[in-house]
Amino acid sequence: MISVAMATYNGEKYILKQLNSILKQTHQPDEVIICDDQSSDKTVFLIKNFIRKNKLEDKWKIFVNNESLGFIRNFLKAIFLTNGDIIFLSDQDDIFLQNKFEVMLHLFQQYPDCKVLNANYSIIDENSNAINNYRLHTPKRRFRMKKLNFELYLYNSNYPGFSMGFRKEIVEKIKELDIEDIYGHDIVINMIGLSLSGCYVSGEILSNYRMHQNNTSGIGKVTNNLDINSRIAQKNNELNEYEKLLSFISKNDLFLDKNIVINRKNELEKRINYLKQGSIIKLFHLLMSSKTYPKNTILGDILYLLKGKR
């Protein structure tokens, strides 16, 4: 049995495109569970009308929360309501390629130890056009399938929820965890997969990730304006996320090496200090010696200092 768990909130602008991309899948899900977090626009109306129009009442269900849960707990609610052996996550504003479920299900069959599968994606704008912003690009993954360890996962850090599918056993594991300090449902799922040595990534592009000003992740707010203070604020937020990740791993006794996070956190603290100091030379030395960050992200810091403004 195949399930889709979708979380919605004020998504009227793009929701129908995503619903259609699910409806047109070459391998149809057995159920689609949608949880809406008290939208104030036409999101719920559009979803209900879509379900009725396409006669999907037996397989597609929408639940409207009695109180606002926030995007993490809203997603978890949708996940907990699923019954599938494989669960796919769906945001409200992306577009799935027609063969997404078919390809990923085939990979789950090929790799029986795969618990969590992250697929590659392309990046589009509000009008479904490819993003031309030079700071945003489709992740380059020149392979069909790769098993991730914790170090590889953190090194790239671009495995969003909409791109993933996972086995039912992950759902039961989530219920056992304290998630108070975590900053994303997708992080929880990947951490479980990594701790079970069953987290994979496919290089095949299977989704279009829509970036816009209202993205929950905030990534859609990235622009070509190189404001150094904004860069520092962004990196301080990232530092806070690592603190939460360390707390999450410790509290739940996950079989993951915390030193990998600590090393990355320490290097990030250096990056922040060098940005504050305006030290291109120190950043260049870090660029040459770094083992925890891809070179392009530290090159980004240098670019801010060369061309940015405060």
Secondary structure in CASP SS format (residue, H / E / C, confidence):
PFRMAT SS
TARGET T0000
AUTHOR 0000-0000-0000
METHOD secondary structure of the structure
MODEL  1
M C 1.00
I E 1.00
S E 1.00
V E 1.00
A E 1.00
M E 1.00
A E 1.00
T E 1.00
Y C 1.00
N C 1.00
G C 1.00
E C 1.00
K C 1.00
Y C 1.00
I H 1.00
L H 1.00
K H 1.00
Q H 1.00
L H 1.00
N H 1.00
S H 1.00
I H 1.00
L H 1.00
K C 1.00
Q C 1.00
T C 1.00
H C 1.00
Q C 1.00
P C 1.00
D C 1.00
E E 1.00
V E 1.00
I E 1.00
I E 1.00
C E 1.00
D E 1.00
D C 1.00
Q C 1.00
S C 1.00
S C 1.00
D C 1.00
K C 1.00
T H 1.00
V H 1.00
F H 1.00
L H 1.00
I H 1.00
K H 1.00
N H 1.00
F H 1.00
I H 1.00
R H 1.00
K H 1.00
N C 1.00
K C 1.00
L C 1.00
E C 1.00
D C 1.00
K C 1.00
W E 1.00
K E 1.00
I E 1.00
F E 1.00
V E 1.00
N C 1.00
N C 1.00
E C 1.00
S C 1.00
L C 1.00
G C 1.00
F H 1.00
I H 1.00
R H 1.00
N H 1.00
F H 1.00
L H 1.00
K H 1.00
A H 1.00
I H 1.00
F H 1.00
L C 1.00
T C 1.00
N C 1.00
G C 1.00
D C 1.00
I E 1.00
I E 1.00
F E 1.00
L E 1.00
S E 1.00
D C 1.00
Q C 1.00
D C 1.00
D C 1.00
I E 1.00
F E 1.00
L C 1.00
Q C 1.00
N C 1.00
K H 1.00
F H 1.00
E H 1.00
V H 1.00
M H 1.00
L H 1.00
H H 1.00
L H 1.00
F H 1.00
Q H 1.00
Q H 1.00
Y C 1.00
P C 1.00
D C 1.00
C C 1.00
K C 1.00
V E 1.00
L E 1.00
N E 1.00
A E 1.00
N E 1.00
Y E 1.00
S E 1.00
I E 1.00
I E 1.00
D C 1.00
E C 1.00
N C 1.00
S C 1.00
N C 1.00
A E 1.00
I C 1.00
N C 1.00
N C 1.00
Y C 1.00
R C 1.00
L C 1.00
H C 1.00
T C 1.00
P C 1.00
K C 1.00
R C 1.00
R C 1.00
F C 1.00
R C 1.00
M E 1.00
K E 1.00
K E 1.00
L C 1.00
N C 1.00
F H 1.00
E H 1.00
L H 1.00
Y H 1.00
L H 1.00
Y H 1.00
N H 1.00
S C 1.00
N C 1.00
Y C 1.00
P C 1.00
G H 1.00
F H 1.00
S H 1.00
M E 1.00
G E 1.00
F E 1.00
R E 1.00
K H 1.00
E H 1.00
I H 1.00
V H 1.00
E H 1.00
K H 1.00
I H 1.00
K H 1.00
E C 1.00
L C 1.00
D C 1.00
I C 1.00
E C 1.00
D C 1.00
I C 1.00
Y C 1.00
G C 1.00
H H 1.00
D H 1.00
I H 1.00
V H 1.00
I H 1.00
N H 1.00
M H 1.00
I H 1.00
G H 1.00
L H 1.00
S H 1.00
L C 1.00
S C 1.00
G C 1.00
C E 1.00
Y E 1.00
V E 1.00
S E 1.00
G E 1.00
E E 1.00
I E 1.00
L E 1.00
S E 1.00
N E 1.00
Y E 1.00
R E 1.00
M C 1.00
H C 1.00
Q C 1.00
N C 1.00
N C 1.00
T C 1.00
S C 1.00
G C 1.00
I H 1.00
G H 1.00
K H 1.00
V C 1.00
T C 1.00
N C 1.00
N C 1.00
L C 1.00
D E 1.00
I H 1.00
N H 1.00
S H 1.00
R H 1.00
I H 1.00
A H 1.00
Q H 1.00
K H 1.00
N H 1.00
N H 1.00
E H 1.00
L H 1.00
N H 1.00
E H 1.00
Y H 1.00
E H 1.00
K H 1.00
L H 1.00
L H 1.00
S H 1.00
F H 1.00
I H 1.00
S H 1.00
K H 1.00
N C 1.00
D C 1.00
L C 1.00
F C 1.00
L C 1.00
D C 1.00
K H 1.00
N H 1.00
I H 1.00
V H 1.00
I H 1.00
N H 1.00
R H 1.00
K H 1.00
N H 1.00
E H 1.00
L H 1.00
E H 1.00
K H 1.00
R H 1.00
I H 1.00
N H 1.00
Y H 1.00
L H 1.00
K H 1.00
Q H 1.00
G C 1.00
S C 1.00
I H 1.00
I H 1.00
K H 1.00
L H 1.00
F H 1.00
H H 1.00
L H 1.00
L H 1.00
M H 1.00
S H 1.00
S C 1.00
K C 1.00
T C 1.00
Y C 1.00
P C 1.00
K H 1.00
N H 1.00
T H 1.00
I H 1.00
L H 1.00
G H 1.00
D H 1.00
I H 1.00
L H 1.00
Y H 1.00
L H 1.00
L H 1.00
K H 1.00
G C 1.00
K E 1.00
R C 1.00
END
